[in-house]
Amino acid sequence: MKKEVIIWIGAGEIGHAIIRRIGTGKQIIVADKSLEKAQNVACLLKNIGFDVVAIMADLSSRSSILSLIDEALKYGEIKYLVNSAGVSPSQASIETILKVDLYGTAVLLEEVGKVISQGGSGITVSSQSGHRLPALPPEIDELLATTPSKDLLSLDILRKENIRDTLHAYQLAKRCNVKRVMSEAVKWGERGARINSISPGIIITPLAIDELNGIRGEFYKNMFVRCPAGRPGTADEIAHLAELILSEKGAFITGSDFLIDGGATASYFYGPLNPNKNGKNQN
């Protein structure tokens, strides 16, 4: 008997924590640009009773995404999507950030939305950074939300000469993620399915530890020390929320974004992280 299938792309700690909550009794397809990374996490899950297949997939490539979907369909209907793939503004170029985090996510939501099963649900992991970007004109938001994915990177706002640095590119990508989720929720709804996004703040993972020890380390440490929670988050805290959104208990939730950052964004606008109050750039 075929099982419900989960596509999970981006074999990191946040995705792993989510899969541990929703993967029991299902067929998990874990994909990552690094096949070794996907295989390692698949081995961990198999050793505690999950049914997992590891494959290589590149989020920046439409053909790779289509191959991932084709592979998943061999095992049954696709019921869930967990997209926790992405690159960091400290470790990637403007071009890579836009190609992976913005374009790739748009393609993934678009293509999975064509095959997601009745009652299916998905999440894409965005970032608090999208909430720091100043409001964009409504016509720009609409372009980010609805432009066919093949044309997204041709938008004027996404041309390299209009992007200040990798952080700006990352913020634009994450804002686009949220707008794409809103737009795709309408299409997914036609299939009786749901799609949402989660925007985490600083979550302790190996990638975050690299960031904390990197050139922007003091910036990030200052962020979580001066946010209301007074600490960074954990992958399990993101997974608690994801489990609700993906389950039947979240059946009325779609097209939404959930900011989960310990209040860092609140502090950025109305507290000690506000750059207008302390004279520092806290974007």
C-alpha positions as CSV (number, residue, x, y, z in Angstrom):
1,M,0.0,0.0,0.0
2,K,1.4,3.4,-1.0
3,K,1.9,5.9,1.8
4,E,1.4,9.6,2.0
5,V,4.5,11.3,0.8
6,I,6.4,14.2,2.3
7,I,8.8,16.2,0.1
8,W,11.4,17.7,2.4
9,I,14.1,19.9,0.7
10,G,17.0,21.3,2.7
11,A,18.4,18.7,5.1
12,G,19.1,21.0,8.0
13,E,18.1,21.1,11.6
14,I,14.9,23.0,11.3
15,G,13.5,20.7,8.7
16,H,14.8,17.7,10.6
17,A,12.8,18.8,13.7
18,I,9.7,19.3,11.7
19,I,10.0,15.9,10.0
20,R,10.4,14.2,13.4
21,R,6.9,15.5,14.3
22,I,5.0,14.8,11.1
23,G,6.8,11.9,9.4
24,T,5.6,8.9,11.3
25,G,3.9,6.3,9.0
26,K,4.7,8.4,5.9
27,Q,7.2,8.2,3.1
28,I,9.8,10.9,3.5
29,I,11.7,12.1,0.5
30,V,14.6,14.2,1.8
31,A,16.5,16.2,-0.8
32,D,19.5,18.4,-0.6
33,K,22.1,19.9,-2.9
34,S,24.6,17.7,-1.0
35,L,23.6,14.1,-1.5
36,E,25.9,13.2,1.4
37,K,24.0,15.5,3.8
38,A,20.6,14.1,2.7
39,Q,21.9,10.5,3.1
40,N,23.3,11.3,6.6
41,V,20.0,12.7,7.9
42,A,18.1,9.9,6.2
43,C,20.3,7.4,8.0
44,L,19.5,9.0,11.4
45,L,15.8,8.9,10.7
46,K,15.9,5.3,9.4
47,N,17.6,4.2,12.6
48,I,14.7,5.5,14.7
49,G,12.0,4.0,12.5
50,F,11.1,6.4,9.8
51,D,10.8,5.5,6.1
52,V,13.2,7.8,4.2
53,V,14.7,8.1,0.8
54,A,17.5,10.5,0.1
55,I,18.2,12.2,-3.2
56,M,20.1,15.1,-4.6
57,A,18.1,18.2,-5.6
58,D,19.2,21.8,-6.3
59,L,16.6,24.4,-5.4
60,S,18.0,26.9,-7.9
61,S,17.2,24.5,-10.8
62,R,13.7,24.0,-12.2
63,S,14.7,20.7,-13.8
64,S,16.1,19.5,-10.5
65,I,12.9,20.4,-8.7
66,L,10.8,18.6,-11.4
67,S,13.0,15.5,-11.0
68,L,12.4,15.6,-7.2
69,I,8.7,15.8,-7.7
70,D,8.7,12.9,-10.2
71,E,10.7,10.8,-7.8
72,A,8.3,11.6,-4.9
73,L,5.3,10.6,-7.0
74,K,6.7,7.1,-7.5
75,Y,5.9,6.5,-3.9
76,G,2.4,7.8,-3.8
77,E,0.4,11.1,-3.6
78,I,2.4,14.1,-2.3
79,K,0.6,15.2,0.9
80,Y,3.2,17.5,2.5
81,L,5.9,19.9,1.5
82,V,8.6,21.1,3.9
83,N,11.0,23.6,2.3
84,S,13.8,24.4,4.7
85,A,16.5,25.0,2.0
86,G,18.2,28.3,1.6
87,V,21.5,30.2,1.7
88,S,22.9,32.8,4.1
89,P,23.6,36.5,3.3
90,S,27.0,36.0,4.9
91,Q,27.9,33.0,2.9
92,A,26.4,33.6,-0.6
93,S,26.5,36.1,-3.4
94,I,23.6,38.3,-4.4
95,E,23.1,36.1,-7.5
96,T,23.0,32.9,-5.5
97,I,20.6,34.3,-2.9
98,L,18.2,35.4,-5.6
99,K,18.5,32.2,-7.5
100,V,18.0,29.9,-4.6
101,D,15.9,31.7,-1.9
102,L,13.7,33.7,-4.3
103,Y,13.5,32.0,-7.7
104,G,13.9,28.4,-6.4
105,T,11.3,28.8,-3.7
106,A,8.8,30.3,-6.2
107,V,9.4,27.4,-8.6
108,L,9.0,24.8,-5.8
109,L,5.7,26.2,-4.6
110,E,4.4,26.6,-8.2
111,E,5.3,23.0,-9.2
112,V,4.4,21.2,-6.1
113,G,1.1,23.1,-6.1
114,K,0.3,21.4,-9.4
115,V,0.4,18.0,-7.9
116,I,-0.3,18.4,-4.1
117,S,-3.1,16.0,-3.0
118,Q,-6.5,16.9,-1.6
119,G,-6.1,17.9,2.0
120,G,-2.4,18.4,1.5
121,S,-0.3,21.2,3.2
122,G,3.1,22.8,2.9
123,I,5.4,25.2,4.6
124,T,8.3,27.2,3.4
125,V,10.9,28.5,5.9
126,S,11.4,32.2,5.2
127,S,13.1,34.7,7.7
128,Q,12.5,37.6,10.0
129,S,14.6,39.6,7.5
130,G,11.7,39.9,5.2
131,H,9.9,41.8,8.0
132,R,12.7,44.3,8.3
133,L,12.5,45.5,4.7
134,P,10.5,48.8,4.5
135,A,7.1,48.5,2.9
136,L,7.1,48.2,-0.9
137,P,4.6,49.9,-3.2
138,P,1.5,47.7,-3.7
139,E,2.3,47.2,-7.4
140,I,5.8,45.8,-6.5
141,D,4.3,43.4,-4.0
142,E,1.9,42.2,-6.7
143,L,4.7,41.6,-9.1
144,L,6.7,39.6,-6.5
145,A,3.5,37.6,-5.7
146,T,2.2,36.9,-9.2
147,T,5.0,37.2,-11.8
148,P,5.5,33.8,-13.5
149,S,8.6,32.2,-11.8
150,K,10.5,32.0,-15.1
151,D,10.3,35.9,-15.3
152,L,10.9,36.8,-11.7
153,L,14.6,37.5,-11.9
154,S,14.0,39.9,-14.8
155,L,12.0,42.3,-12.5
156,D,13.6,45.7,-12.2
157,I,13.6,45.6,-8.4
158,L,15.7,42.4,-8.6
159,R,18.3,43.6,-11.0
160,K,21.8,43.5,-9.4
161,E,22.3,47.3,-9.9
162,N,19.2,47.9,-7.7
163,I,20.4,45.7,-4.9
164,R,22.7,47.2,-2.3
165,D,24.3,44.1,-0.9
166,T,23.7,40.4,0.1
167,L,21.6,41.4,3.1
168,H,19.3,43.5,0.9
169,A,19.0,40.6,-1.6
170,Y,18.1,38.3,1.3
171,Q,15.5,40.6,2.6
172,L,13.9,40.9,-0.9
173,A,14.0,37.1,-1.3
174,K,12.2,36.6,2.0
175,R,9.7,39.3,1.3
176,C,9.0,37.6,-2.0
177,N,8.6,34.2,-0.3
178,V,5.8,35.6,1.8
179,K,4.1,37.2,-1.2
180,R,4.4,34.0,-3.2
181,V,2.8,32.0,-0.4
182,M,-0.2,34.3,-0.5
183,S,-0.5,34.0,-4.2
184,E,0.1,30.3,-4.3
185,A,-2.4,29.7,-1.5
186,V,-5.2,30.6,-3.9
187,K,-4.0,28.0,-6.5
188,W,-3.3,25.4,-3.8
189,G,-6.8,26.0,-2.5
190,E,-8.3,24.9,-5.8
191,R,-6.9,21.5,-5.1
192,G,-8.1,21.5,-1.5
193,A,-4.6,22.1,-0.1
194,R,-2.9,24.8,2.0
195,I,0.5,26.5,1.9
196,N,2.0,28.8,4.6
197,S,5.4,30.3,5.5
198,I,7.3,30.6,8.8
199,S,9.8,33.4,9.4
200,P,12.2,32.4,12.1
201,G,14.6,34.7,13.9
202,I,18.0,33.5,15.1
203,I,17.7,29.7,15.6
204,I,20.7,27.8,16.9
205,T,21.9,25.4,14.1
206,P,25.4,24.7,12.8
207,L,24.7,27.4,10.1
208,A,23.8,29.9,12.8
209,I,26.9,29.1,14.8
210,D,28.9,29.9,11.7
211,E,27.1,33.2,11.4
212,L,27.7,34.0,15.1
213,N,31.4,33.3,14.6
214,G,31.5,35.3,11.3
215,I,31.8,38.9,10.3
216,R,28.2,39.6,11.4
217,G,28.5,37.7,14.6
218,E,28.3,40.7,17.0
219,F,25.3,42.0,15.1
220,Y,23.4,38.7,15.6
221,K,24.5,38.4,19.3
222,N,23.3,41.9,19.9
223,M,20.0,41.0,18.3
224,F,19.0,38.2,20.5
225,V,20.4,39.7,23.7
226,R,18.3,42.8,23.2
227,C,15.1,41.1,22.0
228,P,12.2,40.5,24.5
229,A,13.0,36.8,24.7
230,G,16.7,37.5,25.5
231,R,17.9,34.4,23.7
232,P,18.1,32.7,20.3
233,G,15.5,30.1,19.4
234,T,15.8,26.3,18.8
235,A,14.7,24.2,15.8
236,D,12.2,22.4,18.0
237,E,10.4,25.7,18.7
238,I,10.0,26.2,15.0
239,A,8.8,22.6,14.6
240,H,6.1,23.1,17.3
241,L,4.5,25.8,15.1
242,A,5.1,23.9,11.9
243,E,3.3,20.8,13.3
244,L,0.2,22.8,14.0
245,I,0.2,24.5,10.6
246,L,0.7,21.3,8.7
247,S,-1.9,19.3,10.6
248,E,-5.7,19.2,10.5
249,K,-5.7,21.5,13.5
250,G,-4.5,24.2,11.1
251,A,-7.1,23.5,8.5
252,F,-8.3,27.1,8.4
253,I,-4.7,28.5,8.0
254,T,-3.4,29.2,4.5
255,G,-1.6,32.0,2.7
256,S,-0.2,33.2,6.0
257,D,3.3,34.0,7.4
258,F,4.2,33.4,11.0
259,L,7.0,35.5,12.5
260,I,8.7,33.6,15.3
261,D,11.8,35.5,16.4
262,G,11.6,36.1,20.2
263,G,10.4,39.6,19.6
264,A,13.5,40.8,17.7
265,T,11.4,42.4,15.0
266,A,9.2,44.1,17.6
267,S,12.4,45.4,19.3
268,Y,13.7,46.6,15.9
269,F,10.6,48.8,15.3
270,Y,9.7,49.8,18.9
271,G,12.6,48.9,21.2
272,P,16.3,48.9,21.8
273,L,17.1,47.4,18.4
274,N,15.5,50.4,16.6
275,P,18.4,52.0,14.6
276,N,16.8,55.5,15.0
277,K,17.2,55.2,18.7
278,N,20.8,53.8,19.0
279,G,22.2,55.1,15.7
280,K,23.2,51.7,14.5
281,N,22.1,49.8,11.4
282,Q,20.1,46.9,12.6
283,N,18.7,45.6,9.3
